[in-house]
Amino acid sequence: MADKKVGIKTNKTTQAGRPVYKTPDGEMVSEKSTTFKYKGQWINIPTIHKGYRYDQETLKKMLNAGIIEPTSTHKNEPSASKAARDRSDELTFNKGGMVDYRKSGLFK
């Protein structure tokens, strides 16, 4: 199910309560959101769960099983993408400073 392990869990969390991981490249990540159409709505959802990064097919299975939930739901792709960018711009670490997702190639 899991694509691959993201990295090492740090003692940091985001203001949304998500754990922060340090990748082998030294990048600090917590969500790596993706946007896709699901059940007639456009959703934003983290691809990282419990230290592993998942592909869209697996995320859909997890959604169907009620294991995970989207961070936001929208009627169209442009509003979903804007919401994802806004969330990334606003996410900060509870311990240790701002997360700059714009430089990390988050969005697909």
C-alpha positions in Angstrom: 0.0 0.0 0.0 2.7 2.5 1.0 4.8 4.0 -1.8 7.8 4.5 0.5 8.9 5.7 3.9 9.2 9.5 3.9 12.1 9.8 6.3 12.8 10.2 10.0 10.1 11.6 12.3 11.2 14.8 14.0 10.0 16.2 17.3 8.2 18.9 15.3 4.5 19.1 14.3 2.6 21.6 12.2 -0.1 23.9 13.5 -2.5 21.4 12.0 -1.1 18.7 14.4 0.6 16.7 11.7 4.1 15.2 12.4 7.1 16.6 10.5 9.6 14.2 8.9 13.1 14.9 7.7 13.7 13.2 4.3 17.1 11.7 3.3 17.6 14.9 1.3 17.2 17.0 4.4 13.7 18.4 3.4 11.2 18.9 6.2 7.8 17.6 5.2 4.4 16.9 6.8 1.8 16.6 4.1 2.8 16.8 0.5 -0.8 17.4 -0.6 -2.3 16.3 -3.8 -5.5 17.5 -5.5 -7.8 15.2 -7.5 -11.5 14.5 -8.2 -13.2 12.1 -5.8 -16.9 11.3 -5.8 -17.8 14.3 -7.9 -15.8 16.8 -5.8 -12.3 18.1 -6.0 -10.4 17.3 -2.9 -7.1 18.2 -1.3 -5.5 15.4 0.7 -2.1 14.8 2.3 -0.1 12.0 0.6 1.9 11.4 3.8 0.3 9.3 6.6 2.2 7.7 9.5 5.5 8.3 7.9 4.7 6.8 4.5 3.8 8.5 1.2 0.9 7.1 -0.8 -0.2 7.3 -4.4 -3.6 8.5 -5.5 -5.1 5.0 -6.0 -4.2 4.0 -2.5 -5.4 7.3 -1.1 -8.8 6.7 -2.8 -9.0 3.2 -1.1 -8.1 4.8 2.2 -10.8 7.4 1.7 -13.4 4.8 0.8 -12.5 2.8 4.0 -12.8 6.0 6.1 -9.2 5.8 7.2 -8.4 9.3 6.1 -10.2 12.5 5.3 -9.6 15.4 2.8 -8.2 18.6 4.2 -10.7 20.4 2.0 -13.5 19.7 -0.6 -14.3 21.9 -3.6 -16.6 22.1 -6.7 -13.8 22.8 -9.2 -10.1 22.2 -9.6 -9.0 25.9 -9.6 -10.6 26.5 -6.1 -9.1 23.3 -4.8 -5.6 24.1 -6.0 -5.9 27.6 -4.6 -7.0 26.2 -1.2 -4.0 23.8 -1.2 -1.6 26.6 -2.0 -3.1 28.7 0.8 -2.9 25.9 3.3 0.8 25.3 2.4 1.5 29.0 2.8 -0.1 29.0 6.2 1.3 25.8 7.7 4.0 26.4 10.3 5.9 24.1 12.7 4.7 24.3 16.3 8.3 23.8 17.2 10.9 25.3 14.9 9.7 27.8 12.4 7.9 28.1 9.1 7.5 25.3 6.6 8.2 26.5 3.0 6.3 24.1 0.8 6.5 26.2 -2.3 10.1 25.2 -2.8 9.4 21.5 -2.2 7.4 20.7 -5.3 4.3 19.8 -3.3 1.6 20.1 -5.9 1.0 17.9 -8.8 
